[in-house]
């Protein structure tokens, strides 16, 4: 019985020694990871694939230099709304109507010139952009000035004739007259104001035949009548 126990102990010891020996051989020679596959030399992440040098995001794709929004598309210079359409500096031009200008030219207040037309009246002139009638009295003593005024008046006894003061002109009057004066130094009718028939006499501008029976007892009187009795005959 004692021998059996000793044998069992011996077998266990041999088995333990064998197991320890195999473990030492496999780990010391055949599968030594410290020599065949040293991670510190064969696959050094600091040299073979160093993210700080091969793919440095600070140099290869630097957003501050390659696509700088402050220089490539600067909204303050390319499309500056303060200069292209600045409502604070825009100019509204005036008009001829606003300035009550009816002729000539005026400044529209924005650097341009406006033509407000011309005057149409015969004596109108453009004065301070307004049409005004200019009186025409040169060579006149009296009469109208062409602008609803006058160039003066004549003294009593004189009248204005074509802008000149003078005595009232004589107007010839031959109405109802065959002869005689026209009232202005001329005559009416023919024969220098006389009558065409020798027997006629001008009486109040009318040629009148005056019977002539002086020294006659009979015969015609020269005016279609007779002298004496019995129709121009003799009584005896």
C-alpha positions as CSV (number, residue, x, y, z in Angstrom):
1,X,0.0,0.0,0.0
2,X,2.8,2.4,0.9
3,X,4.6,1.5,-2.4
4,X,1.5,2.3,-4.4
5,X,1.3,5.8,-2.9
6,X,5.0,6.5,-3.5
7,X,4.5,5.4,-7.1
8,X,1.6,7.7,-7.6
9,X,3.5,10.6,-6.2
10,X,6.4,9.8,-8.4
11,X,4.2,9.7,-11.5
12,X,2.7,13.0,-10.6
13,X,6.1,14.5,-10.2
14,X,7.3,13.2,-13.5
15,X,4.2,14.5,-15.2
16,X,4.7,17.9,-13.7
17,X,8.4,18.0,-14.7
18,X,7.5,17.0,-18.2
19,X,4.8,19.7,-18.5
20,X,7.1,22.4,-17.2
21,X,9.9,21.3,-19.6
22,X,7.6,21.4,-22.6
23,X,6.3,24.8,-21.7
24,X,9.9,26.1,-21.3
25,X,11.0,24.8,-24.7
26,X,8.0,26.2,-26.6
27,X,8.2,29.6,-25.0
28,X,12.0,30.0,-25.0
29,X,12.9,28.8,-28.5
30,X,10.1,28.1,-30.9
31,X,7.7,30.9,-30.1
32,X,9.7,33.8,-28.7
33,X,7.8,36.9,-29.6
34,X,10.5,39.2,-28.4
35,X,12.9,38.3,-31.2
36,X,10.9,37.2,-34.3
37,X,8.2,39.8,-34.3
38,X,9.4,42.8,-32.3
39,X,6.7,45.5,-32.6
40,X,9.2,48.1,-31.7
41,X,11.3,47.7,-34.8
42,X,9.4,45.9,-37.6
43,X,6.1,47.9,-37.4
44,X,7.0,51.2,-35.7
45,X,3.9,53.4,-35.9
46,X,6.1,56.4,-35.3
47,X,8.2,56.0,-38.5
48,X,6.3,53.9,-41.1
49,X,3.0,55.6,-40.8
50,X,3.6,58.8,-38.9
51,X,0.4,60.8,-39.2
52,X,2.4,63.9,-38.2
53,X,4.4,63.9,-41.5
54,X,2.7,61.8,-44.2
55,X,-0.7,63.4,-43.9
56,X,-0.3,66.6,-42.0
57,X,-3.6,68.4,-42.1
58,X,-1.9,71.6,-41.2
59,X,0.0,71.9,-44.5
60,X,-1.6,69.7,-47.2
61,X,-5.1,71.1,-46.8
62,X,-4.8,74.3,-44.9
63,X,-8.2,76.0,-45.0
64,X,-6.6,79.3,-44.0
65,X,-4.6,79.6,-47.3
66,X,-6.2,77.4,-50.1
67,X,-9.7,78.7,-49.8
68,X,-9.6,82.0,-47.9
69,X,-13.1,83.5,-48.0
70,X,-11.7,86.9,-47.1
71,X,-9.8,87.3,-50.3
72,X,-11.3,85.2,-53.1
73,X,-14.9,86.3,-52.7
74,X,-14.8,89.4,-50.6
75,X,-18.4,90.8,-50.5
76,X,-17.0,94.2,-49.4
77,X,-15.2,94.9,-52.7
78,X,-16.8,92.8,-55.6
79,X,-20.4,93.8,-54.9
80,X,-20.4,96.7,-52.5
81,X,-23.9,98.0,-52.2
82,X,-22.7,101.1,-50.5
83,X,-21.1,102.4,-53.8
84,X,-23.1,100.9,-56.7
85,X,-26.5,102.1,-55.5
86,X,-26.1,104.3,-52.5
87,X,-29.4,105.9,-51.7
88,X,-27.6,108.5,-49.7
89,X,-25.9,110.0,-52.7
90,X,-28.6,109.7,-55.4
91,X,-29.8,112.9,-57.0
92,X,-33.4,113.8,-58.0
93,X,-33.4,116.4,-60.8
94,X,-35.7,119.3,-60.8
95,X,-38.0,120.3,-63.7
96,X,-38.9,123.5,-65.6
97,X,-42.4,123.3,-64.0
98,X,-40.9,123.0,-60.5
99,X,-38.8,126.1,-61.1
100,X,-41.7,127.9,-63.0
101,X,-39.3,128.4,-65.9
102,X,-41.1,129.0,-69.2
103,X,-38.0,129.7,-71.4
104,X,-34.3,129.5,-71.5
105,X,-32.1,126.9,-69.8
106,X,-31.7,125.9,-66.1
107,X,-29.6,123.6,-64.1
108,X,-31.5,120.5,-63.0
109,X,-29.4,120.3,-59.8
110,X,-27.7,117.0,-60.8
111,X,-25.2,118.4,-63.3
112,X,-27.4,118.4,-66.4
113,X,-29.0,121.4,-68.3
114,X,-32.7,121.6,-69.0
115,X,-34.1,123.5,-72.1
116,X,-37.4,125.2,-71.0
117,X,-38.4,126.5,-74.5
118,X,-38.6,129.9,-76.2
119,X,-41.0,132.8,-76.2
120,X,-43.6,133.1,-79.0
121,X,-44.8,136.7,-78.7
122,X,-43.6,139.3,-81.2
123,X,-42.2,141.5,-78.5
124,X,-41.5,138.9,-75.9
125,X,-38.0,138.3,-74.5
126,X,-36.8,135.6,-72.0
127,X,-35.9,137.4,-68.8
128,X,-34.8,135.3,-65.8
129,X,-36.4,132.2,-67.5
130,X,-39.8,134.0,-67.9
131,X,-41.3,135.5,-71.1
132,X,-41.9,139.2,-70.7
133,X,-43.2,141.7,-73.2
134,X,-40.7,144.5,-74.0
135,X,-42.3,147.9,-74.8
136,X,-41.5,149.3,-78.2
137,X,-41.5,153.1,-78.0
138,X,-38.5,154.0,-80.0
139,X,-39.3,157.0,-82.3
140,X,-42.8,157.4,-80.9
141,X,-44.4,160.3,-79.1
142,X,-47.6,158.6,-78.4
143,X,-49.7,155.5,-79.1
144,X,-49.4,151.9,-77.9
145,X,-46.1,150.4,-76.8
146,X,-47.2,146.9,-77.9
147,X,-47.5,145.6,-74.4
148,X,-50.9,147.0,-73.3
149,X,-49.2,150.3,-72.4
150,X,-48.6,153.6,-74.2
151,X,-45.7,155.7,-75.3
152,X,-47.1,159.0,-74.2
153,X,-50.0,161.4,-74.8
154,X,-50.4,164.5,-77.0
155,X,-51.1,168.0,-75.9
156,X,-54.5,169.5,-76.3
157,X,-55.3,170.4,-79.9
158,X,-53.0,167.7,-81.3
159,X,-53.7,164.2,-82.1
160,X,-51.6,161.1,-82.3
161,X,-51.0,159.8,-85.8
162,X,-48.8,156.7,-86.2
163,X,-47.0,157.5,-83.0
164,X,-46.4,161.2,-83.8
165,X,-48.3,164.1,-82.2
166,X,-49.5,166.8,-84.5
167,X,-52.5,168.9,-85.6
168,X,-55.7,167.1,-86.4
169,X,-55.5,166.2,-90.1
170,X,-58.2,167.5,-92.4
171,X,-60.5,164.9,-93.8
172,X,-61.8,165.8,-97.3
173,X,-65.7,165.8,-97.5
174,X,-67.3,165.6,-100.9
175,X,-70.4,163.7,-99.8
176,X,-73.4,165.0,-101.9
177,X,-71.3,167.5,-103.8
178,X,-70.9,168.0,-107.5
179,X,-68.6,170.9,-107.2
180,X,-67.0,173.3,-104.7
181,X,-64.4,172.8,-101.9
182,X,-63.8,169.5,-100.2
183,X,-63.1,171.4,-96.9
184,X,-59.3,170.6,-96.9
185,X,-58.1,172.8,-99.7
186,X,-59.2,170.6,-102.5
187,X,-62.3,170.6,-104.7
188,X,-65.1,168.2,-105.5
189,X,-66.3,167.2,-108.9
190,X,-64.7,168.2,-112.2
191,X,-63.4,171.3,-113.8
192,X,-61.5,172.4,-110.7
193,X,-64.5,172.3,-108.5
194,X,-66.7,174.0,-111.1
195,X,-69.6,172.7,-113.2
196,X,-69.1,171.1,-116.5
197,X,-71.9,173.1,-118.1
198,X,-71.2,176.7,-118.7
199,X,-74.7,177.7,-117.7
200,X,-74.4,176.0,-114.3
201,X,-73.3,177.7,-111.2
202,X,-72.0,175.8,-108.1
203,X,-74.4,176.5,-105.3
204,X,-73.6,174.8,-102.0
205,X,-71.7,172.1,-103.8
206,X,-74.4,171.5,-106.4
207,X,-74.2,172.6,-110.0
208,X,-77.3,174.6,-110.6
209,X,-78.5,176.2,-113.8
210,X,-79.6,179.8,-113.3
211,X,-82.0,181.2,-115.9
212,X,-80.7,184.1,-117.8
213,X,-83.4,186.4,-119.3
214,X,-81.6,189.7,-118.8
215,X,-82.5,192.1,-121.6
216,X,-84.8,189.5,-123.1
217,X,-88.5,189.7,-123.8
218,X,-88.8,186.3,-125.3
219,X,-86.8,183.2,-126.1
220,X,-85.2,180.6,-123.9
221,X,-83.6,181.4,-120.5
222,X,-80.8,179.0,-121.0
223,X,-82.0,176.5,-118.5
224,X,-84.8,174.9,-120.4
225,X,-87.3,177.7,-119.8
226,X,-88.4,180.7,-121.6
227,X,-88.2,184.4,-121.2
228,X,-91.1,186.7,-121.5
229,X,-94.7,185.6,-122.1
230,X,-96.5,183.1,-124.2
231,X,-93.8,180.5,-123.8
232,X,-91.0,182.6,-124.9
233,X,-93.0,184.3,-127.7
234,X,-94.1,187.8,-128.0
235,X,-97.3,189.2,-126.6
236,X,-98.1,191.2,-129.7
